[in-house]
Amino acid sequence: MLKKTQNNRWKLSAALAGLMLSTSAMAGTPAPTEGFDNLFDRAEDDGRCNVNVVSSLNSTFYVPSDSSNSSATFNVLVWGNGTGGTSSTYRTLLESVASQCILVAAANTEDSGTGSEMQDALNSARSRYASLIAADARVCTAGHSQGGGGSFNAANRIGADCVIPVQPDTRWTTQIYDDLDSNVEVITLWSSSDSLAPASGNRRNVEDASSILTQVETSGEGHFEPTSGRGGNIGTLFRMANIAQLSNDPATRQEFRQAFFGPTTEFTATESHSDISDVRRDFGAINTAP
């Protein structure tokens, strides 16, 4: 009887030891990211489309092609540069957006504030690439600094569906001339260490012009982060916003829209992410379907 009890105790100890080893092994394996973290991680990489860069006198086009679908058509991002910048200043960032199967039409001008050159870039894209632009294409305007402010003016000129301004200056280099239509969705990106176009000095102008607005601020990045390579964390958020608005795959678009629109879920952009310092969503954004 004693021998049997000792044997059972040995079996129990072995089982417990095995469980502890199993638990230890699991603890040493990073768990897969979920929710917003998963979307953020995915947007750090390029998409499936190849990109051809075509320059003209007034515009530069980042033209995607999908090797898995030769008849694919695309939505359009219209881009405006910051003061003194050209589309080549943002080439890596814009190529990374186009790789998400989005056609990018970028104005070459160093002064994008009025939005007129961005309008011209879109018109040129529609003429050159009519066969590549979806029949019911969504069109977003976007830009950095002066171009960010100008993206509001361009949106009104072309009747855009959405605006994605990056560190928009709305005080010194340009102003927002008119409010956007009430159905235009806006995702504005700020950086906490930006001293040239900080959220604190420009937020009110963006809020006054928008009816559906999500604002996300990255931690510790400066004003020129979007001009460096893929644009740092604000570049990742910019790709996220473009996928959410302009991906030609409806399922992917809806998945990423959860980060910016609709009720708060595990997919919603949040300050709990180490690279984000502030998130603000107005009534319109919260009540817009993802």
C-alpha positions as CSV (number, residue, x, y, z in Angstrom):
1,M,0.0,0.0,0.0
2,L,2.8,2.3,0.9
3,K,4.6,1.5,-2.4
4,K,1.5,2.2,-4.4
5,T,1.0,5.6,-2.6
6,Q,4.6,6.5,-3.3
7,N,4.2,5.5,-6.9
8,N,1.1,7.7,-7.3
9,R,2.9,10.6,-5.7
10,W,5.8,10.2,-8.2
11,K,3.3,10.2,-11.1
12,L,1.7,13.4,-9.7
13,S,5.0,15.1,-9.3
14,A,6.0,14.1,-12.8
15,A,2.8,15.5,-14.2
16,L,3.2,18.7,-12.3
17,A,6.8,19.1,-13.5
18,G,5.6,18.5,-17.1
19,L,2.9,21.1,-16.7
20,M,5.5,23.6,-15.3
21,L,7.8,22.9,-18.2
22,S,5.0,23.3,-20.7
23,T,3.9,26.6,-19.1
24,S,7.5,27.9,-19.1
25,A,7.9,27.0,-22.7
26,M,4.7,28.8,-23.6
27,A,5.8,31.9,-21.5
28,G,9.0,32.1,-23.6
29,T,7.1,32.2,-26.9
30,P,5.7,35.7,-27.7
31,A,1.9,35.6,-28.1
32,P,0.6,36.7,-31.5
33,T,-0.5,40.4,-31.5
34,E,-4.3,41.0,-31.8
35,G,-6.6,43.9,-32.3
36,F,-5.0,47.3,-33.0
37,D,-1.5,46.0,-32.4
38,N,-2.0,43.5,-35.1
39,L,-3.2,46.1,-37.6
40,F,-0.3,48.4,-36.7
41,D,2.3,45.6,-37.2
42,R,0.8,44.7,-40.5
43,A,0.9,48.3,-41.8
44,E,4.7,48.5,-41.0
45,D,5.3,46.3,-44.1
46,D,4.7,46.9,-47.7
47,G,1.6,45.5,-49.5
48,R,1.4,43.0,-52.3
49,C,1.4,45.4,-55.3
50,N,4.5,46.4,-57.3
51,V,5.0,50.1,-57.8
52,N,6.1,52.1,-60.9
53,V,7.1,55.7,-60.3
54,V,6.2,58.0,-63.3
55,S,7.2,61.7,-63.3
56,S,5.7,64.5,-65.4
57,L,6.3,68.2,-65.3
58,N,3.7,69.0,-62.7
59,S,2.9,65.6,-61.0
60,T,4.4,62.3,-60.0
61,F,2.5,59.1,-60.1
62,Y,3.0,56.0,-58.0
63,V,1.3,53.4,-60.0
64,P,0.5,50.0,-58.5
65,S,0.2,46.7,-60.3
66,D,-1.1,43.4,-58.8
67,S,0.7,40.4,-60.2
68,S,-2.1,38.2,-58.9
69,N,-4.7,40.1,-60.8
70,S,-3.8,41.7,-64.1
71,S,-7.2,43.4,-64.3
72,A,-7.1,45.0,-60.9
73,T,-8.3,48.6,-60.6
74,F,-7.5,51.0,-57.8
75,N,-8.6,53.9,-55.6
76,V,-6.7,57.1,-55.5
77,L,-4.7,59.1,-53.0
78,V,-3.9,62.7,-54.0
79,W,-0.8,64.1,-52.3
80,G,0.5,67.7,-51.4
81,N,4.0,68.4,-50.3
82,G,5.2,70.4,-47.3
83,T,6.7,73.8,-47.9
84,G,10.0,73.5,-49.9
85,G,9.4,69.8,-50.5
86,T,8.7,67.8,-53.7
87,S,7.2,64.4,-54.2
88,S,10.7,63.0,-54.2
89,T,11.0,64.2,-50.6
90,Y,8.3,61.7,-49.7
91,R,9.1,59.0,-52.3
92,T,9.7,56.1,-49.9
93,L,6.6,56.9,-47.9
94,L,4.4,57.3,-51.0
95,E,5.8,54.1,-52.6
96,S,4.9,52.2,-49.4
97,V,1.3,53.6,-49.7
98,A,1.1,52.6,-53.4
99,S,2.3,49.1,-52.5
100,Q,-1.0,48.7,-50.7
101,C,-2.6,48.7,-54.1
102,I,-3.5,52.4,-54.1
103,L,-2.7,54.8,-57.0
104,V,-1.0,57.9,-55.7
105,A,-1.1,61.2,-57.7
106,A,1.4,63.7,-56.1
107,A,1.7,67.3,-57.0
108,N,5.3,68.4,-57.6
109,T,4.8,71.9,-56.3
110,E,6.6,73.2,-53.2
111,D,3.5,75.2,-52.3
112,S,0.4,72.9,-52.0
113,G,-1.7,75.1,-49.7
114,T,-4.4,76.1,-52.1
115,G,-5.1,72.6,-53.3
116,S,-5.2,73.6,-56.9
117,E,-2.1,71.7,-57.9
118,M,-3.4,68.6,-56.1
119,Q,-6.6,69.0,-58.2
120,D,-4.4,69.1,-61.3
121,A,-2.6,66.0,-60.3
122,L,-5.8,64.1,-59.9
123,N,-7.1,65.3,-63.3
124,S,-3.8,64.1,-64.9
125,A,-4.1,60.7,-63.2
126,R,-7.6,60.3,-64.4
127,S,-6.5,61.1,-68.0
128,R,-3.3,58.9,-67.9
129,Y,-4.6,56.0,-65.9
130,A,-8.3,55.8,-66.7
131,S,-8.1,52.0,-67.2
132,L,-6.4,51.5,-63.7
133,I,-8.8,53.7,-61.7
134,A,-11.8,51.9,-60.4
135,A,-15.1,53.0,-61.9
136,D,-16.5,53.9,-58.5
137,A,-13.1,54.9,-57.1
138,R,-12.8,56.4,-53.6
139,V,-10.5,59.5,-53.6
140,C,-8.7,60.8,-50.6
141,T,-6.5,63.9,-50.3
142,A,-3.5,64.0,-48.1
143,G,-0.3,66.0,-47.5
144,H,2.3,67.0,-45.0
145,S,2.6,70.4,-43.3
146,Q,1.4,73.0,-45.8
147,G,0.2,70.1,-48.0
148,G,-1.7,68.8,-45.0
149,G,-3.6,72.0,-44.7
150,G,-3.9,72.1,-48.4
151,S,-5.5,68.6,-48.4
152,F,-8.7,70.2,-46.9
153,N,-8.8,72.8,-49.7
154,A,-8.1,70.1,-52.4
155,A,-10.9,67.9,-50.9
156,N,-13.4,70.7,-51.4
157,R,-12.1,71.3,-55.0
158,I,-12.4,67.7,-56.1
159,G,-15.3,66.4,-53.9
160,A,-13.0,63.9,-52.1
161,D,-14.4,61.1,-50.0
162,C,-11.8,61.5,-47.3
163,V,-8.8,63.5,-46.0
164,I,-5.7,62.2,-44.3
165,P,-3.6,65.2,-43.3
166,V,-0.1,64.6,-41.8
167,Q,1.0,67.3,-39.3
168,P,-1.1,69.8,-41.1
169,D,-0.2,73.5,-40.8
170,T,-3.4,75.5,-40.9
171,R,-2.0,78.9,-39.6
172,W,1.2,80.0,-41.2
173,T,1.7,78.5,-44.6
174,T,-2.0,78.0,-45.5
175,Q,-5.5,78.1,-44.1
176,I,-8.5,75.9,-44.5
177,Y,-10.8,78.0,-46.6
178,D,-14.1,76.3,-46.1
179,D,-15.6,73.5,-44.0
180,L,-15.7,70.0,-45.6
181,D,-19.0,68.4,-46.6
182,S,-20.6,66.6,-43.7
183,N,-19.9,63.1,-45.2
184,V,-16.2,63.6,-45.7
185,E,-14.2,61.4,-43.3
186,V,-11.0,62.8,-41.8
187,I,-8.1,61.0,-40.1
188,T,-5.5,63.6,-38.9
189,L,-2.1,62.5,-37.7
190,W,0.0,64.6,-35.3
191,S,3.3,64.1,-33.4
192,S,4.0,65.1,-29.9
193,S,7.4,66.6,-30.5
194,D,6.4,68.6,-33.6
195,S,7.2,72.2,-32.9
196,L,6.4,73.6,-36.3
197,A,2.8,72.3,-36.8
198,P,1.8,71.0,-33.4
199,A,-1.7,69.7,-32.6
200,S,-2.0,72.4,-29.9
201,G,-1.9,75.2,-32.5
202,N,-3.8,73.6,-35.3
203,R,-6.3,71.1,-33.8
204,R,-9.1,73.6,-33.5
205,N,-9.0,74.6,-37.2
206,V,-9.1,70.9,-38.2
207,E,-12.0,70.2,-35.8
208,D,-14.0,73.2,-37.0
209,A,-13.7,72.1,-40.6
210,S,-14.6,68.4,-40.0
211,S,-17.8,66.5,-39.1
212,I,-16.3,63.0,-39.0
213,L,-12.8,63.2,-37.4
214,T,-10.3,60.9,-35.8
215,Q,-7.0,62.4,-34.5
216,V,-4.0,60.3,-33.6
217,E,-0.8,61.6,-32.2
218,T,2.5,59.7,-32.1
219,S,4.9,59.8,-29.2
220,G,8.2,61.7,-29.5
221,E,8.4,62.3,-33.2
222,G,9.2,65.6,-34.8
223,H,7.9,67.5,-37.8
224,F,10.2,66.0,-40.4
225,E,9.7,62.3,-39.5
226,P,7.4,61.8,-42.6
227,T,10.3,62.9,-44.9
228,S,12.7,60.2,-43.6
229,G,12.4,56.8,-45.2
230,R,9.1,55.1,-44.5
231,G,8.1,57.9,-42.1
232,G,8.5,56.3,-38.7
233,N,5.5,55.5,-36.6
234,I,3.5,58.3,-38.1
235,G,4.3,56.7,-41.5
236,T,2.8,53.4,-40.2
237,L,-0.3,55.2,-39.1
238,F,-0.5,56.9,-42.5
239,R,-0.4,53.6,-44.2
240,M,-3.1,52.3,-41.8
241,A,-5.3,55.2,-42.7
242,N,-4.8,54.7,-46.4
243,I,-5.6,51.0,-46.2
244,A,-8.7,51.9,-44.1
245,Q,-9.9,54.3,-46.8
246,L,-8.5,53.2,-50.1
247,S,-7.6,49.5,-50.1
248,N,-9.1,47.8,-53.2
249,D,-10.0,44.8,-51.0
250,P,-13.3,45.6,-49.2
251,A,-12.6,43.1,-46.4
252,T,-9.2,44.5,-45.7
253,R,-10.5,48.1,-45.9
254,Q,-13.3,47.3,-43.4
255,E,-10.8,45.6,-41.1
256,F,-8.6,48.6,-40.9
257,R,-11.4,51.1,-40.6
258,Q,-12.1,49.7,-37.2
259,A,-9.0,51.5,-36.0
260,F,-10.5,54.9,-36.7
261,F,-14.3,54.6,-37.0
262,G,-17.2,53.0,-35.2
263,P,-17.6,52.1,-31.5
264,T,-14.6,51.5,-29.3
265,T,-13.3,47.9,-29.6
266,E,-9.9,46.1,-29.3
267,F,-9.1,47.3,-32.8
268,T,-9.6,51.0,-32.0
269,A,-6.4,53.2,-32.0
270,T,-5.5,53.8,-28.4
271,E,-3.0,55.6,-26.1
272,S,-2.1,52.2,-24.5
273,H,0.0,51.5,-27.6
274,S,3.6,52.6,-26.8
275,D,4.0,54.7,-29.9
276,I,0.8,56.7,-29.5
277,S,0.4,59.6,-27.1
278,D,-3.2,60.8,-27.8
279,V,-6.3,59.6,-29.7
280,R,-9.4,61.8,-30.1
281,R,-12.5,60.7,-32.0
282,D,-15.5,63.0,-32.4
283,F,-19.2,62.0,-32.4
284,G,-19.2,61.6,-36.2
285,A,-16.2,59.2,-36.2
286,I,-17.7,57.0,-33.4
287,N,-21.0,56.8,-35.2
288,T,-19.6,56.1,-38.6
289,A,-19.7,52.5,-39.6
290,P,-16.3,50.8,-39.9
